[in-house]
Amino acid sequence: MTRGAPIPDTVTLHVPFRVVKRGGRKEMQMPEGAAQPRRTDSTLVKALARAFRWKRMLESGEFGTIAELAAREAIPSTYMARVLRLTLIAPEVVEAILDGRQPRTLTLPTVMKPFPMAWKEQRTFR
């Protein structure tokens, strides 16, 4: 607006976005190129925390096998083994997840599928 111009009664602002469901929650998805605030995926962070906790419990000798630990946690040992694989994710990818800088496509269902073991190849997680 220029100096001396009348102030309008109403201002309309158009913000393009769409609402998508993500992990049972609704989330606004901004268009490509729009500045995205960091958004931590709490489900993924919680799974990483569990994986590293379980790994520490196994390495300390507190539990001898995954089956023993899974029985104590009252979860299937096959699920625990899949979650434990998250401890093999490259440190820089784990850091990005904790900072909320991971690509939108990097979700818990994505990392629960088989992924490359080489850290260099994990940089392109999709």
C-alpha positions in Angstrom: 0.0 0.0 0.0 1.1 3.5 -0.6 1.1 6.4 1.8 -2.3 8.1 1.8 -4.1 5.2 0.2 -7.3 4.1 2.1 -7.0 1.1 4.3 -9.3 -1.7 3.0 -12.0 -3.1 5.3 -11.2 -6.7 4.2 -8.0 -8.3 3.1 -8.1 -11.7 1.5 -5.0 -13.9 1.6 -4.8 -17.1 -0.5 -2.6 -19.8 0.9 -2.5 -23.0 -1.2 -2.3 -26.2 0.9 -4.0 -29.5 1.2 -4.9 -31.6 4.3 -3.5 -35.1 4.4 -3.8 -37.9 7.0 -0.5 -38.9 8.5 -0.2 -41.5 11.2 -3.9 -41.0 12.1 -3.5 -37.2 12.3 -4.5 -34.6 9.9 -1.6 -32.4 8.6 -1.3 -29.4 6.3 0.8 -30.1 3.2 2.3 -27.0 1.6 3.1 -26.8 -2.1 6.5 -27.6 -3.6 9.0 -24.9 -2.9 7.2 -23.4 0.1 9.3 -23.0 3.2 8.6 -26.0 5.4 8.9 -25.8 9.2 10.8 -28.6 10.8 8.4 -31.3 11.8 9.5 -34.2 14.0 7.8 -37.5 13.3 7.1 -38.6 16.8 6.2 -42.1 15.8 9.5 -42.6 14.0 11.5 -40.9 16.9 9.7 -43.2 19.4 10.6 -46.3 17.3 14.3 -45.2 17.1 14.4 -44.7 20.9 12.9 -48.1 21.5 15.3 -49.7 19.1 18.4 -48.2 20.8 17.1 -49.0 24.2 16.5 -52.6 23.3 19.9 -52.8 21.7 21.5 -51.5 24.9 19.6 -54.0 27.0 20.8 -56.9 24.8 24.4 -55.7 24.6 24.6 -55.2 28.4 23.7 -58.9 28.9 20.5 -58.0 30.7 18.7 -60.3 28.2 20.4 -63.1 26.4 18.1 -63.2 23.3 15.6 -61.1 21.4 13.0 -63.7 22.3 13.6 -63.1 26.1 13.4 -59.4 25.7 10.3 -59.5 23.5 8.6 -61.7 26.1 9.3 -59.2 28.8 8.0 -56.3 26.6 5.0 -58.4 25.7 5.5 -58.0 21.9 6.2 -60.4 19.1 9.9 -61.2 18.7 9.6 -60.7 14.9 8.4 -57.2 15.4 11.2 -56.4 17.9 13.8 -57.8 15.4 12.4 -55.4 12.7 12.5 -52.4 15.0 16.0 -53.3 16.1 17.2 -52.9 12.5 16.6 -49.2 13.0 19.9 -49.1 14.9 21.6 -49.8 11.6 20.5 -46.5 10.1 23.3 -44.1 9.3 24.0 -41.6 12.1 23.4 -38.6 9.8 19.9 -40.0 8.9 19.1 -40.6 12.6 20.1 -37.0 13.3 18.0 -35.7 10.5 15.0 -37.7 11.9 15.5 -36.3 15.4 15.8 -32.8 14.0 12.7 -33.1 11.9 14.7 -32.7 8.7 14.0 -36.1 7.1 12.2 -36.2 3.8 8.4 -36.5 4.0 8.7 -40.0 2.4 10.9 -41.2 5.3 8.3 -42.6 7.7 8.2 -45.6 10.1 6.5 -47.9 7.5 9.2 -47.0 5.0 12.1 -47.8 7.4 10.5 -51.0 8.6 10.9 -52.4 5.1 14.3 -53.7 4.1 16.8 -50.9 3.4 20.4 -50.8 2.2 23.0 -51.5 4.9 25.6 -49.2 3.4 25.3 -45.8 5.1 26.3 -44.1 1.8 23.2 -45.6 0.1 20.9 -44.7 3.0 21.4 -41.0 2.3 18.9 -41.4 -0.5 16.2 -43.0 1.7 12.9 -42.7 -0.2 
